[in-house]
Amino acid sequence: MLVASNRGPYRFDPEADGSFRAHPGGGGLSSALRPLLGDPGVEAHWIAAAVTDGDRAAVRAGAVHAPDLDLVLLDLDPDLARLHYEVVSNQVLWFLFHGMFDLVHRPRFDHDFREAWAAYTAVNQAFADAITTHAPHGDVVLVQDYQLALVPGMVTDARPDLRVVAFLHTPFCGPTSARVLPTDVAESLLGSLTRVPVGFHTDRWARAYAASAREILGTASDPPTFVAPLGPDAAHLAEVADSAAARAALAELDAVVHDRRVILRIDRLEPSKNIVRGFAAFDRLLELHPEWRTTVTFVALLNPSREALPEYLAYRDEVTRAVDAVNARWATSAWQPIVCDTRDDFAGSIAALERYDVLLVNPLRDGLNLVAKEGPLCNRRDGVVVLSPEAGAYAELQEAVVEVHPYDVEQAAAALHRALAMAPDERAERAARLRTLAAARSPRTWLDDLRRTAGA
Ligand code: F6P
């Protein structure tokens, strides 16, 4: 089995003695797949881009050695890699699939975009070449995500013997949005993807993709798709929750929140996560319901992300201003309404998941949102999940969550109040149901679905 993804399962940092150490990489995909590598029957080769300076140095030193798999990192030309990742993948495809364009102003597909599109094509070709070089005859190839959308077509052309499956961890847009792309770009992306079965976390994105493919390619029938939601790795979560780091993080959190109720969110600092409207809803909650002033703390664990992009830096500033405004309005000498932490600390996140009374997940649109499933498995307080129907995970969890409208701040404030005020027996009932629903899928069932679709 060969996995291809832009961000790999490990990043490499130089040590003082000149060697390189492999650290588990960030991102939902690699943390889901990494624990499975080395399981019986999962003999994996993984091709990814060298993303950090340490990765590139490790490639040049011939020091890319991962503990549990055969890893190849591609040392791409930095300009090509930047245009591929930042411009086409993140500024165009990510914005399109998450419905984030303000179409009066953006996107604008000018000469610079054409240069970026050429870079996207070249990087996809580099991945395709590496795959066709490394994959033995008849191998299963699992291509991950929108950064590599041209790879399925390129690989299938060059090596018809390979059994290629693609999986998109994002939402997909419908035909009206797909038509925003330059016609040849939309045709190339969909023309490539439709050569192989494409998987999504929920049926809604699969249907949007099929409708876009039919319209853009002018085909009468649906392209092959499958739905395979990812689930949390319950054993790994339990192991981390028991660790000394998580115990220390929980003690640190308890010292901040004391015995108050906790509204928690854990997100990348990412515009599609709708963080600012979440704080606006909390502000409105405090305005409408004085009983929650001083008795609830909103804990926001926000990991900085894609900071080379001006959109993300501007959003980070907006988030900071929103936190400051709510705190300036409501704080007392003994209570800080919003506590925001931007450290990237997995054990700390798991500890916070144990402690929440309300988990707020209100994205504008989200492929899945694994936190919405990890929360119920880690939580020890019968916490309520307040979830946007625009998150893929909603399809599986809806019967036991409180729904939150991502754009309706009044409704969101009411949803937070409902969750905080819920009677203990209803909380317990919903939490028990959520644990069952959230545990129904795992990284293993997800991977098995991909391999089965590939005919493995
Ligand atoms: O949701 C799609 C995804 O690519 C995930 O696999 C990843 O966790 C996230 O977006 C962030 O991606 P990156 O930091 O590599 O741009």
Boltz pocket constraint, residues with backbone or C-beta under 6 A from the ligand:
constraints:
  - pocket:
      binder: B
      contacts: [[A, 7], [A, 26], [A, 27], [A, 28], [A, 29], [A, 30], [A, 145], [A, 169], [A, 170], [A, 305], [A, 306], [A, 367]]
      max_distance: 6.0
